């Protein structure tokens, strides 16, 4: 019974690692870029 639990845990770890690796290579995690302009007031005394 204990051996079966170890096998299931190893299988889940392997599937999770494969899924994480696939998401890292195929997932689009690049940020949306846009130009932004804001006026800045400087106190140069």
mmCIF entry with sequence, helices, sheets and N, C-alpha, C, O atoms, coordinates in Angstrom:
data_MODEL
# 
_entry.id   MODEL 
# 
_entity.id                         1 
_entity.type                       polymer 
_entity.pdbx_number_of_molecules   1 
# 
_entity_poly.entity_id                      1 
_entity_poly.type                           'polypeptide(L)' 
_entity_poly.nstd_linkage                   no 
_entity_poly.nstd_monomer                   no 
_entity_poly.pdbx_seq_one_letter_code       
;(UNK)(UNK)(UNK)(UNK)(UNK)(UNK)(UNK)(UNK)(UNK)(UNK)(UNK)(UNK)(UNK)(UNK)(UNK)(UNK)
(UNK)(UNK)(UNK)(UNK)(UNK)(UNK)(UNK)(UNK)(UNK)(UNK)(UNK)(UNK)(UNK)(UNK)(UNK)(UNK)
(UNK)(UNK)(UNK)(UNK)(UNK)(UNK)(UNK)(UNK)(UNK)(UNK)(UNK)(UNK)(UNK)
;
_entity_poly.pdbx_seq_one_letter_code_can   XXXXXXXXXXXXXXXXXXXXXXXXXXXXXXXXXXXXXXXXXXXXX 
_entity_poly.pdbx_strand_id                 A 
# 
loop_
_entity_poly_seq.entity_id 
_entity_poly_seq.num 
_entity_poly_seq.mon_id 
_entity_poly_seq.hetero 
1 1  UNK n 
1 2  UNK n 
1 3  UNK n 
1 4  UNK n 
1 5  UNK n 
1 6  UNK n 
1 7  UNK n 
1 8  UNK n 
1 9  UNK n 
1 10 UNK n 
1 11 UNK n 
1 12 UNK n 
1 13 UNK n 
1 14 UNK n 
1 15 UNK n 
1 16 UNK n 
1 17 UNK n 
1 18 UNK n 
1 19 UNK n 
1 20 UNK n 
1 21 UNK n 
1 22 UNK n 
1 23 UNK n 
1 24 UNK n 
1 25 UNK n 
1 26 UNK n 
1 27 UNK n 
1 28 UNK n 
1 29 UNK n 
1 30 UNK n 
1 31 UNK n 
1 32 UNK n 
1 33 UNK n 
1 34 UNK n 
1 35 UNK n 
1 36 UNK n 
1 37 UNK n 
1 38 UNK n 
1 39 UNK n 
1 40 UNK n 
1 41 UNK n 
1 42 UNK n 
1 43 UNK n 
1 44 UNK n 
1 45 UNK n 
# 
_struct_asym.id          A 
_struct_asym.entity_id   1 
# 
_struct_conf.conf_type_id            HELX_P 
_struct_conf.id                      HELX_P1 
_struct_conf.pdbx_PDB_helix_id       AA1 
_struct_conf.beg_label_comp_id       UNK 
_struct_conf.beg_label_asym_id       A 
_struct_conf.beg_label_seq_id        2 
_struct_conf.pdbx_beg_PDB_ins_code   ? 
_struct_conf.end_label_comp_id       UNK 
_struct_conf.end_label_asym_id       A 
_struct_conf.end_label_seq_id        26 
_struct_conf.pdbx_end_PDB_ins_code   ? 
_struct_conf.beg_auth_comp_id        UNK 
_struct_conf.beg_auth_asym_id        A 
_struct_conf.beg_auth_seq_id         2 
_struct_conf.end_auth_comp_id        UNK 
_struct_conf.end_auth_asym_id        A 
_struct_conf.end_auth_seq_id         26 
_struct_conf.pdbx_PDB_helix_class    1 
_struct_conf.details                 ? 
_struct_conf.pdbx_PDB_helix_length   25 
# 
_struct_conf_type.id          HELX_P 
_struct_conf_type.criteria    ? 
_struct_conf_type.reference   ? 
# 
loop_
_atom_site.group_PDB 
_atom_site.id 
_atom_site.type_symbol 
_atom_site.label_atom_id 
_atom_site.label_alt_id 
_atom_site.label_comp_id 
_atom_site.label_asym_id 
_atom_site.label_entity_id 
_atom_site.label_seq_id 
_atom_site.pdbx_PDB_ins_code 
_atom_site.Cartn_x 
_atom_site.Cartn_y 
_atom_site.Cartn_z 
_atom_site.occupancy 
_atom_site.B_iso_or_equiv 
_atom_site.pdbx_formal_charge 
_atom_site.auth_seq_id 
_atom_site.auth_comp_id 
_atom_site.auth_asym_id 
_atom_site.auth_atom_id 
_atom_site.pdbx_PDB_model_num 
ATOM 1   N N  . UNK A 1 1  ? 0.820  -1.202 0.000   1.00 0.00 ? 1  UNK A N  1 
ATOM 2   C CA . UNK A 1 1  ? 0.000  0.000  0.000   1.00 0.00 ? 1  UNK A CA 1 
ATOM 3   C C  . UNK A 1 1  ? 0.860  1.261  0.000   1.00 0.00 ? 1  UNK A C  1 
ATOM 4   O O  . UNK A 1 1  ? 0.564  2.221  -0.712  1.00 0.00 ? 1  UNK A O  1 
ATOM 5   N N  . UNK A 1 2  ? 1.925  1.256  0.800   1.00 0.00 ? 2  UNK A N  1 
ATOM 6   C CA . UNK A 1 2  ? 2.809  2.413  0.873   1.00 0.00 ? 2  UNK A CA 1 
ATOM 7   C C  . UNK A 1 2  ? 3.547  2.626  -0.450  1.00 0.00 ? 2  UNK A C  1 
ATOM 8   O O  . UNK A 1 2  ? 3.783  3.764  -0.857  1.00 0.00 ? 2  UNK A O  1 
ATOM 9   N N  . UNK A 1 3  ? 3.911  1.530  -1.117  1.00 0.00 ? 3  UNK A N  1 
ATOM 10  C CA . UNK A 1 3  ? 4.590  1.628  -2.415  1.00 0.00 ? 3  UNK A CA 1 
ATOM 11  C C  . UNK A 1 3  ? 3.699  2.257  -3.470  1.00 0.00 ? 3  UNK A C  1 
ATOM 12  O O  . UNK A 1 3  ? 4.178  2.996  -4.330  1.00 0.00 ? 3  UNK A O  1 
ATOM 13  N N  . UNK A 1 4  ? 2.401  1.968  -3.408  1.00 0.00 ? 4  UNK A N  1 
ATOM 14  C CA . UNK A 1 4  ? 1.462  2.539  -4.366  1.00 0.00 ? 4  UNK A CA 1 
ATOM 15  C C  . UNK A 1 4  ? 1.355  4.054  -4.171  1.00 0.00 ? 4  UNK A C  1 
ATOM 16  O O  . UNK A 1 4  ? 1.280  4.799  -5.148  1.00 0.00 ? 4  UNK A O  1 
ATOM 17  N N  . UNK A 1 5  ? 1.348  4.512  -2.921  1.00 0.00 ? 5  UNK A N  1 
ATOM 18  C CA . UNK A 1 5  ? 1.282  5.946  -2.634  1.00 0.00 ? 5  UNK A CA 1 
ATOM 19  C C  . UNK A 1 5  ? 2.531  6.649  -3.161  1.00 0.00 ? 5  UNK A C  1 
ATOM 20  O O  . UNK A 1 5  ? 2.436  7.739  -3.724  1.00 0.00 ? 5  UNK A O  1 
ATOM 21  N N  . UNK A 1 6  ? 3.691  6.040  -2.985  1.00 0.00 ? 6  UNK A N  1 
ATOM 22  C CA . UNK A 1 6  ? 4.951  6.616  -3.490  1.00 0.00 ? 6  UNK A CA 1 
ATOM 23  C C  . UNK A 1 6  ? 4.906  6.717  -5.009  1.00 0.00 ? 6  UNK A C  1 
ATOM 24  O O  . UNK A 1 6  ? 5.314  7.730  -5.576  1.00 0.00 ? 6  UNK A O  1 
ATOM 25  N N  . UNK A 1 7  ? 4.410  5.668  -5.674  1.00 0.00 ? 7  UNK A N  1 
ATOM 26  C CA . UNK A 1 7  ? 4.324  5.694  -7.137  1.00 0.00 ? 7  UNK A CA 1 
ATOM 27  C C  . UNK A 1 7  ? 3.382  6.793  -7.620  1.00 0.00 ? 7  UNK A C  1 
ATOM 28  O O  . UNK A 1 7  ? 3.688  7.481  -8.594  1.00 0.00 ? 7  UNK A O  1 
ATOM 29  N N  . UNK A 1 8  ? 2.244  6.968  -6.954  1.00 0.00 ? 8  UNK A N  1 
ATOM 30  C CA . UNK A 1 8  ? 1.301  8.011  -7.344  1.00 0.00 ? 8  UNK A CA 1 
ATOM 31  C C  . UNK A 1 8  ? 1.921  9.392  -7.137  1.00 0.00 ? 8  UNK A C  1 
ATOM 32  O O  . UNK A 1 8  ? 1.769  10.267 -7.989  1.00 0.00 ? 8  UNK A O  1 
ATOM 33  N N  . UNK A 1 9  ? 2.612  9.598  -6.022  1.00 0.00 ? 9  UNK A N  1 
ATOM 34  C CA . UNK A 1 9  ? 3.268  10.880 -5.774  1.00 0.00 ? 9  UNK A CA 1 
ATOM 35  C C  . UNK A 1 9  ? 4.351  11.169 -6.808  1.00 0.00 ? 9  UNK A C  1 
ATOM 36  O O  . UNK A 1 9  ? 4.455  12.296 -7.291  1.00 0.00 ? 9  UNK A O  1 
ATOM 37  N N  . UNK A 1 10 ? 5.148  10.181 -7.149  1.00 0.00 ? 10 UNK A N  1 
ATOM 38  C CA . UNK A 1 10 ? 6.178  10.371 -8.171  1.00 0.00 ? 10 UNK A CA 1 
ATOM 39  C C  . UNK A 1 10 ? 5.551  10.681 -9.527  1.00 0.00 ? 10 UNK A C  1 
ATOM 40  O O  . UNK A 1 10 ? 6.061  11.516 -10.275 1.00 0.00 ? 10 UNK A O  1 
ATOM 41  N N  . UNK A 1 11 ? 4.446  10.009 -9.841  1.00 0.00 ? 11 UNK A N  1 
ATOM 42  C CA . UNK A 1 11 ? 3.754  10.282 -11.100 1.00 0.00 ? 11 UNK A CA 1 
ATOM 43  C C  . UNK A 1 11 ? 3.227  11.713 -11.130 1.00 0.00 ? 11 UNK A C  1 
ATOM 44  O O  . UNK A 1 11 ? 3.373  12.407 -12.136 1.00 0.00 ? 11 UNK A O  1 
ATOM 45  N N  . UNK A 1 12 ? 2.617  12.157 -10.036 1.00 0.00 ? 12 UNK A N  1 
ATOM 46  C CA . UNK A 1 12 ? 2.103  13.526 -9.984  1.00 0.00 ? 12 UNK A CA 1 
ATOM 47  C C  . UNK A 1 12 ? 3.221  14.558 -10.069 1.00 0.00 ? 12 UNK A C  1 
ATOM 48  O O  . UNK A 1 12 ? 3.064  15.590 -10.722 1.00 0.00 ? 12 UNK A O  1 
ATOM 49  N N  . UNK A 1 13 ? 4.340  14.289 -9.421  1.00 0.00 ? 13 UNK A N  1 
ATOM 50  C CA . UNK A 1 13 ? 5.488  15.198 -9.526  1.00 0.00 ? 13 UNK A CA 1 
ATOM 51  C C  . UNK A 1 13 ? 6.008  15.264 -10.958 1.00 0.00 ? 13 UNK A C  1 
ATOM 52  O O  . UNK A 1 13 ? 6.341  16.343 -11.448 1.00 0.00 ? 13 UNK A O  1 
ATOM 53  N N  . UNK A 1 14 ? 6.078  14.134 -11.619 1.00 0.00 ? 14 UNK A N  1 
ATOM 54  C CA . UNK A 1 14 ? 6.561  14.099 -13.002 1.00 0.00 ? 14 UNK A CA 1 
ATOM 55  C C  . UNK A 1 14 ? 5.612  14.853 -13.933 1.00 0.00 ? 14 UNK A C  1 
ATOM 56  O O  . UNK A 1 14 ? 6.058  15.632 -14.775 1.00 0.00 ? 14 UNK A O  1 
ATOM 57  N N  . UNK A 1 15 ? 4.311  14.625 -13.787 1.00 0.00 ? 15 UNK A N  1 
ATOM 58  C CA . UNK A 1 15 ? 3.331  15.322 -14.630 1.00 0.00 ? 15 UNK A CA 1 
ATOM 59  C C  . UNK A 1 15 ? 3.363  16.825 -14.349 1.00 0.00 ? 15 UNK A C  1 
ATOM 60  O O  . UNK A 1 15 ? 3.269  17.625 -15.280 1.00 0.00 ? 15 UNK A O  1 
ATOM 61  N N  . UNK A 1 16 ? 3.492  17.218 -13.084 1.00 0.00 ? 16 UNK A N  1 
ATOM 62  C CA . UNK A 1 16 ? 3.576  18.636 -12.740 1.00 0.00 ? 16 UNK A CA 1 
ATOM 63  C C  . UNK A 1 16 ? 4.815  19.285 -13.316 1.00 0.00 ? 16 UNK A C  1 
ATOM 64  O O  . UNK A 1 16 ? 4.758  20.411 -13.809 1.00 0.00 ? 16 UNK A O  1 
ATOM 65  N N  . UNK A 1 17 ? 5.937  18.581 -13.258 1.00 0.00 ? 17 UNK A N  1 
ATOM 66  C CA . UNK A 1 17 ? 7.184  19.128 -13.810 1.00 0.00 ? 17 UNK A CA 1 
ATOM 67  C C  . UNK A 1 17 ? 7.079  19.287 -15.320 1.00 0.00 ? 17 UNK A C  1 
ATOM 68  O O  . UNK A 1 17 ? 7.521  20.295 -15.872 1.00 0.00 ? 17 UNK A O  1 
ATOM 69  N N  . UNK A 1 18 ? 6.499  18.300 -15.988 1.00 0.00 ? 18 UNK A N  1 
ATOM 70  C CA . UNK A 1 18 ? 6.331  18.393 -17.445 1.00 0.00 ? 18 UNK A CA 1 
ATOM 71  C C  . UNK A 1 18 ? 5.385  19.539 -17.802 1.00 0.00 ? 18 UNK A C  1 
ATOM 72  O O  . UNK A 1 18 ? 5.626  20.267 -18.765 1.00 0.00 ? 18 UNK A O  1 
ATOM 73  N N  . UNK A 1 19 ? 4.316  19.699 -17.034 1.00 0.00 ? 19 UNK A N  1 
ATOM 74  C CA . UNK A 1 19 ? 3.382  20.788 -17.290 1.00 0.00 ? 19 UNK A CA 1 
ATOM 75  C C  . UNK A 1 19 ? 4.014  22.150 -17.062 1.00 0.00 ? 19 UNK A C  1 
ATOM 76  O O  . UNK A 1 19 ? 3.801  23.075 -17.845 1.00 0.00 ? 19 UNK A O  1 
ATOM 77  N N  . UNK A 1 20 ? 4.787  22.276 -16.000 1.00 0.00 ? 20 UNK A N  1 
ATOM 78  C CA . UNK A 1 20 ? 5.460  23.541 -15.716 1.00 0.00 ? 20 UNK A CA 1 
ATOM 79  C C  . UNK A 1 20 ? 6.492  23.871 -16.788 1.00 0.00 ? 20 UNK A C  1 
ATOM 80  O O  . UNK A 1 20 ? 6.619  25.026 -17.195 1.00 0.00 ? 20 UNK A O  1 
ATOM 81  N N  . UNK A 1 21 ? 7.218  22.876 -17.237 1.00 0.00 ? 21 UNK A N  1 
ATOM 82  C CA . UNK A 1 21 ? 8.202  23.090 -18.296 1.00 0.00 ? 21 UNK A CA 1 
ATOM 83  C C  . UNK A 1 21 ? 7.515  23.492 -19.601 1.00 0.00 ? 21 UNK A C  1 
ATOM 84  O O  . UNK A 1 21 ? 7.987  24.393 -20.294 1.00 0.00 ? 21 UNK A O  1 
ATOM 85  N N  . UNK A 1 22 ? 6.425  22.843 -19.934 1.00 0.00 ? 22 UNK A N  1 
ATOM 86  C CA . UNK A 1 22 ? 5.688  23.192 -21.151 1.00 0.00 ? 22 UNK A CA 1 
ATOM 87  C C  . UNK A 1 22 ? 5.124  24.591 -21.080 1.00 0.00 ? 22 UNK A C  1 
ATOM 88  O O  . UNK A 1 22 ? 5.155  25.319 -22.073 1.00 0.00 ? 22 UNK A O  1 
ATOM 89  N N  . UNK A 1 23 ? 4.608  24.984 -19.926 1.00 0.00 ? 23 UNK A N  1 
ATOM 90  C CA . UNK A 1 23 ? 4.069  26.340 -19.779 1.00 0.00 ? 23 UNK A CA 1 
ATOM 91  C C  . UNK A 1 23 ? 5.184  27.379 -19.878 1.00 0.00 ? 23 UNK A C  1 
ATOM 92  O O  . UNK A 1 23 ? 4.978  28.450 -20.447 1.00 0.00 ? 23 UNK A O  1 
ATOM 93  N N  . UNK A 1 24 ? 6.358  27.076 -19.334 1.00 0.00 ? 24 UNK A N  1 
ATOM 94  C CA . UNK A 1 24 ? 7.475  28.013 -19.395 1.00 0.00 ? 24 UNK A CA 1 
ATOM 95  C C  . UNK A 1 24 ? 7.927  28.238 -20.838 1.00 0.00 ? 24 UNK A C  1 
ATOM 96  O O  . UNK A 1 24 ? 8.320  29.348 -21.197 1.00 0.00 ? 24 UNK A O  1 
ATOM 97  N N  . UNK A 1 25 ? 7.875  27.203 -21.661 1.00 0.00 ? 25 UNK A N  1 
ATOM 98  C CA . UNK A 1 25 ? 8.307  27.352 -23.048 1.00 0.00 ? 25 UNK A CA 1 
ATOM 99  C C  . UNK A 1 25 ? 7.203  27.890 -23.957 1.00 0.00 ? 25 UNK A C  1 
ATOM 100 O O  . UNK A 1 25 ? 7.485  28.634 -24.896 1.00 0.00 ? 25 UNK A O  1 
ATOM 101 N N  . UNK A 1 26 ? 5.962  27.523 -23.688 1.00 0.00 ? 26 UNK A N  1 
ATOM 102 C CA . UNK A 1 26 ? 4.886  27.873 -24.609 1.00 0.00 ? 26 UNK A CA 1 
ATOM 103 C C  . UNK A 1 26 ? 4.015  29.024 -24.115 1.00 0.00 ? 26 UNK A C  1 
ATOM 104 O O  . UNK A 1 26 ? 3.329  29.659 -24.915 1.00 0.00 ? 26 UNK A O  1 
ATOM 105 N N  . UNK A 1 27 ? 4.031  29.299 -22.832 1.00 0.00 ? 27 UNK A N  1 
ATOM 106 C CA . UNK A 1 27 ? 3.182  30.357 -22.286 1.00 0.00 ? 27 UNK A CA 1 
ATOM 107 C C  . UNK A 1 27 ? 3.708  31.733 -22.658 1.00 0.00 ? 27 UNK A C  1 
ATOM 108 O O  . UNK A 1 27 ? 4.918  31.956 -22.694 1.00 0.00 ? 27 UNK A O  1 
ATOM 109 N N  . UNK A 1 28 ? 2.794  32.652 -22.935 1.00 0.00 ? 28 UNK A N  1 
ATOM 110 C CA . UNK A 1 28 ? 3.187  34.016 -23.293 1.00 0.00 ? 28 UNK A CA 1 
ATOM 111 C C  . UNK A 1 28 ? 3.103  34.880 -22.047 1.00 0.00 ? 28 UNK A C  1 
ATOM 112 O O  . UNK A 1 28 ? 2.015  35.299 -21.650 1.00 0.00 ? 28 UNK A O  1 
ATOM 113 N N  . UNK A 1 29 ? 4.238  35.146 -21.432 1.00 0.00 ? 29 UNK A N  1 
ATOM 114 C CA . UNK A 1 29 ? 4.276  35.912 -20.195 1.00 0.00 ? 29 UNK A CA 1 
ATOM 115 C C  . UNK A 1 29 ? 4.881  37.299 -20.392 1.00 0.00 ? 29 UNK A C  1 
ATOM 116 O O  . UNK A 1 29 ? 5.258  37.958 -19.424 1.00 0.00 ? 29 UNK A O  1 
ATOM 117 N N  . UNK A 1 30 ? 4.974  37.739 -21.642 1.00 0.00 ? 30 UNK A N  1 
ATOM 118 C CA . UNK A 1 30 ? 5.569  39.049 -21.885 1.00 0.00 ? 30 UNK A CA 1 
ATOM 119 C C  . UNK A 1 30 ? 4.582  40.148 -21.467 1.00 0.00 ? 30 UNK A C  1 
ATOM 120 O O  . UNK A 1 30 ? 3.381  40.020 -21.706 1.00 0.00 ? 30 UNK A O  1 
ATOM 121 N N  . UNK A 1 31 ? 5.071  41.210 -20.852 1.00 0.00 ? 31 UNK A N  1 
ATOM 122 C CA . UNK A 1 31 ? 4.167  42.280 -20.405 1.00 0.00 ? 31 UNK A CA 1 
ATOM 123 C C  . UNK A 1 31 ? 3.671  43.121 -21.578 1.00 0.00 ? 31 UNK A C  1 
ATOM 124 O O  . UNK A 1 31 ? 4.345  43.227 -22.602 1.00 0.00 ? 31 UNK A O  1 
ATOM 125 N N  . UNK A 1 32 ? 2.508  43.709 -21.425 1.00 0.00 ? 32 UNK A N  1 
ATOM 126 C CA . UNK A 1 32 ? 1.988  44.625 -22.434 1.00 0.00 ? 32 UNK A CA 1 
ATOM 127 C C  . UNK A 1 32 ? 2.738  45.945 -22.314 1.00 0.00 ? 32 UNK A C  1 
ATOM 128 O O  . UNK A 1 32 ? 2.823  46.529 -21.234 1.00 0.00 ? 32 UNK A O  1 
ATOM 129 N N  . UNK A 1 33 ? 3.279  46.405 -23.438 1.00 0.00 ? 33 UNK A N  1 
ATOM 130 C CA . UNK A 1 33 ? 4.056  47.635 -23.428 1.00 0.00 ? 33 UNK A CA 1 
ATOM 131 C C  . UNK A 1 33 ? 3.247  48.760 -24.049 1.00 0.00 ? 33 UNK A C  1 
ATOM 132 O O  . UNK A 1 33 ? 2.569  48.574 -25.059 1.00 0.00 ? 33 UNK A O  1 
ATOM 133 N N  . UNK A 1 34 ? 3.329  49.924 -23.434 1.00 0.00 ? 34 UNK A N  1 
ATOM 134 C CA . UNK A 1 34 ? 2.668  51.105 -23.980 1.00 0.00 ? 34 UNK A CA 1 
ATOM 135 C C  . UNK A 1 34 ? 3.462  52.341 -23.551 1.00 0.00 ? 34 UNK A C  1 
ATOM 136 O O  . UNK A 1 34 ? 4.090  52.369 -22.492 1.00 0.00 ? 34 UNK A O  1 
ATOM 137 N N  . UNK A 1 35 ? 3.410  53.346 -24.400 1.00 0.00 ? 35 UNK A N  1 
ATOM 138 C CA . UNK A 1 35 ? 4.113  54.589 -24.090 1.00 0.00 ? 35 UNK A CA 1 
ATOM 139 C C  . UNK A 1 35 ? 3.264  55.407 -23.137 1.00 0.00 ? 35 UNK A C  1 
ATOM 140 O O  . UNK A 1 35 ? 2.045  55.503 -23.283 1.00 0.00 ? 35 UNK A O  1 
ATOM 141 N N  . UNK A 1 36 ? 3.930  55.992 -22.164 1.00 0.00 ? 36 UNK A N  1 
ATOM 142 C CA . UNK A 1 36 ? 3.214  56.755 -21.143 1.00 0.00 ? 36 UNK A CA 1 
ATOM 143 C C  . UNK A 1 36 ? 3.963  58.047 -20.871 1.00 0.00 ? 36 UNK A C  1 
ATOM 144 O O  . UNK A 1 36 ? 5.168  58.036 -20.624 1.00 0.00 ? 36 UNK A O  1 
ATOM 145 N N  . UNK A 1 37 ? 3.248  59.151 -20.918 1.00 0.00 ? 37 UNK A N  1 
ATOM 146 C CA . UNK A 1 37 ? 3.874  60.455 -20.682 1.00 0.00 ? 37 UNK A CA 1 
ATOM 147 C C  . UNK A 1 37 ? 3.157  61.136 -19.535 1.00 0.00 ? 37 UNK A C  1 
ATOM 148 O O  . UNK A 1 37 ? 1.932  61.254 -19.526 1.00 0.00 ? 37 UNK A O  1 
ATOM 149 N N  . UNK A 1 38 ? 3.946  61.585 -18.563 1.00 0.00 ? 38 UNK A N  1 
ATOM 150 C CA . UNK A 1 38 ? 3.385  62.321 -17.430 1.00 0.00 ? 38 UNK A CA 1 
ATOM 151 C C  . UNK A 1 38 ? 4.261  63.541 -17.163 1.00 0.00 ? 38 UNK A C  1 
ATOM 152 O O  . UNK A 1 38 ? 5.487  63.427 -17.149 1.00 0.00 ? 38 UNK A O  1 
ATOM 153 N N  . UNK A 1 39 ? 3.654  64.705 -16.951 1.00 0.00 ? 39 UNK A N  1 
ATOM 154 C CA . UNK A 1 39 ? 4.441  65.893 -16.639 1.00 0.00 ? 39 UNK A CA 1 
ATOM 155 C C  . UNK A 1 39 ? 5.061  65.774 -15.240 1.00 0.00 ? 39 UNK A C  1 
ATOM 156 O O  . UNK A 1 39 ? 4.445  65.252 -14.311 1.00 0.00 ? 39 UNK A O  1 
ATOM 157 N N  . UNK A 1 40 ? 6.291  66.273 -15.119 1.00 0.00 ? 40 UNK A N  1 
ATOM 158 C CA . UNK A 1 40 ? 7.017  66.219 -13.856 1.00 0.00 ? 40 UNK A CA 1 
ATOM 159 C C  . UNK A 1 40 ? 7.413  67.638 -13.474 1.00 0.00 ? 40 UNK A C  1 
ATOM 160 O O  . UNK A 1 40 ? 7.962  68.376 -14.293 1.00 0.00 ? 40 UNK A O  1 
ATOM 161 N N  . UNK A 1 41 ? 7.137  68.018 -12.238 1.00 0.00 ? 41 UNK A N  1 
ATOM 162 C CA . UNK A 1 41 ? 7.542  69.319 -11.741 1.00 0.00 ? 41 UNK A CA 1 
ATOM 163 C C  . UNK A 1 41 ? 8.756  69.142 -10.853 1.00 0.00 ? 41 UNK A C  1 
ATOM 164 O O  . UNK A 1 41 ? 8.710  68.411 -9.863  1.00 0.00 ? 41 UNK A O  1 
ATOM 165 N N  . UNK A 1 42 ? 9.860  69.822 -11.212 1.00 0.00 ? 42 UNK A N  1 
ATOM 166 C CA . UNK A 1 42 ? 11.084 69.726 -10.445 1.00 0.00 ? 42 UNK A CA 1 
ATOM 167 C C  . UNK A 1 42 ? 11.297 70.981 -9.630  1.00 0.00 ? 42 UNK A C  1 
ATOM 168 O O  . UNK A 1 42 ? 11.128 72.086 -10.145 1.00 0.00 ? 42 UNK A O  1 
ATOM 169 N N  . UNK A 1 43 ? 11.662 70.837 -8.380  1.00 0.00 ? 43 UNK A N  1 
ATOM 170 C CA . UNK A 1 43 ? 11.983 71.978 -7.524  1.00 0.00 ? 43 UNK A CA 1 
ATOM 171 C C  . UNK A 1 43 ? 13.508 72.136 -7.491  1.00 0.00 ? 43 UNK A C  1 
ATOM 172 O O  . UNK A 1 43 ? 14.188 71.539 -6.657  1.00 0.00 ? 43 UNK A O  1 
ATOM 173 N N  . UNK A 1 44 ? 14.024 72.948 -8.409  1.00 0.00 ? 44 UNK A N  1 
ATOM 174 C CA . UNK A 1 44 ? 15.460 73.168 -8.507  1.00 0.00 ? 44 UNK A CA 1 
ATOM 175 C C  . UNK A 1 44 ? 15.780 74.539 -7.945  1.00 0.00 ? 44 UNK A C  1 
ATOM 176 O O  . UNK A 1 44 ? 15.938 75.495 -8.705  1.00 0.00 ? 44 UNK A O  1 
ATOM 177 N N  . UNK A 1 45 ? 15.880 74.655 -6.623  1.00 0.00 ? 45 UNK A N  1 
ATOM 178 C CA . UNK A 1 45 ? 16.186 75.944 -5.974  1.00 0.00 ? 45 UNK A CA 1 
ATOM 179 C C  . UNK A 1 45 ? 17.657 76.055 -5.727  1.00 0.00 ? 45 UNK A C  1 
ATOM 180 O O  . UNK A 1 45 ? 18.119 77.063 -5.191  1.00 0.00 ? 45 UNK A O  1 
# 
